[in-house]
């Protein structure tokens, strides 16, 4: 299994082994890429990471795994913040907040 961890030692984030079906897929676009690309410190860096993910055959599975495990960095072409916002939107759509009506 492959493990990716953030660039910054003071913010290690969760280090959870990447599932074999993602890490060993022969067509994955991140194969051979420097892992620092996926932990960008600027918007330009985010764009560079997204370019690597564009058209990747495991992009959706990668994004779903990162969302489920709370990973830092760019996974499946999305940032942690984007994955959190999408997850929150999906939860809101499934369980809408009911308005409080005073009696």
VEXFI-579592 format. One record per residue (C-alpha): residue in three letters; x, y, z. Coordinates in steps of 0.5 Angstrom, whole numbers, plus 2048, in hexadecimal, padded with zeros to 3 digits. Layout:
REM residues N
ALAXYZ ...
***
This chain:
REM residues 103
UNK800800800 UNK8028077FF UNK80280D804 UNK802814802 UNK803819808 UNK803821808 UNK809825806 UNK80982880D UNK80B824813 UNK807828818 UNK801827814 UNK80181F813 UNK7FA81E812 UNK7F7817812 UNK7FC81280F UNK7F780C80D UNK7FA807808 UNK7F7808801 UNK7F38027FE UNK7F77FE7FA UNK7F17FE7F4 UNK7F48067F4 UNK7FB8057F5 UNK7FC8007F1 UNK7F88027EB UNK7FD8027E5 UNK7F98077E1 UNK7F980C7E7 UNK7FC8137E5 UNK7FF8147EC UNK80480E7EA UNK80B8117EB UNK8098187ED UNK80C81C7F2 UNK80781B7F8 UNK8098237FA UNK8058257F4 UNK7FE8227F8 UNK8008277FE UNK80082D7FA UNK8018347FE UNK7FE8387F9 UNK7F88397F4 UNK7FD8377EE UNK7FF8317F2 UNK7F882F7F2 UNK7F78307EB UNK7FE82C7EA UNK7FB8267EE UNK7F48267EA UNK7F88257E4 UNK7FB81F7E6 UNK7F481C7E8 UNK7F181E7E2 UNK7EE8187DE UNK7F18137E3 UNK7ED80D7E3 UNK7ED80C7EB UNK7EB8147EC UNK7E48137EF UNK7E680D7F3 UNK7EC8117F5 UNK7E88177F7 UNK7E38137FB UNK7E880F7FF UNK7EB816801 UNK7E4819803 UNK7E3813807 UNK7E981380B UNK7EA81A80B UNK7F181B807 UNK7F5821807 UNK7F7824800 UNK7F48237F9 UNK7F181C7F8 UNK7ED81A7F1 UNK7EE8217EF UNK7EB8247F5 UNK7ED8287FB UNK7EC826802 UNK7E782C803 UNK7E482B7FC UNK7E28237FF UNK7E0826805 UNK7DB82B802 UNK7D88257FD UNK7D7821803 UNK7D4826807 UNK7CF827801 UNK7CE820800 UNK7CC81F808 UNK7C7826807 UNK7C4823801 UNK7C381C805 UNK7C181F80B UNK7BE82680A UNK7BE82B810 UNK7B782C813 UNK7B5833814 UNK7B383481C UNK7AC83681D UNK7AA83A823 UNK7A3838826 
***
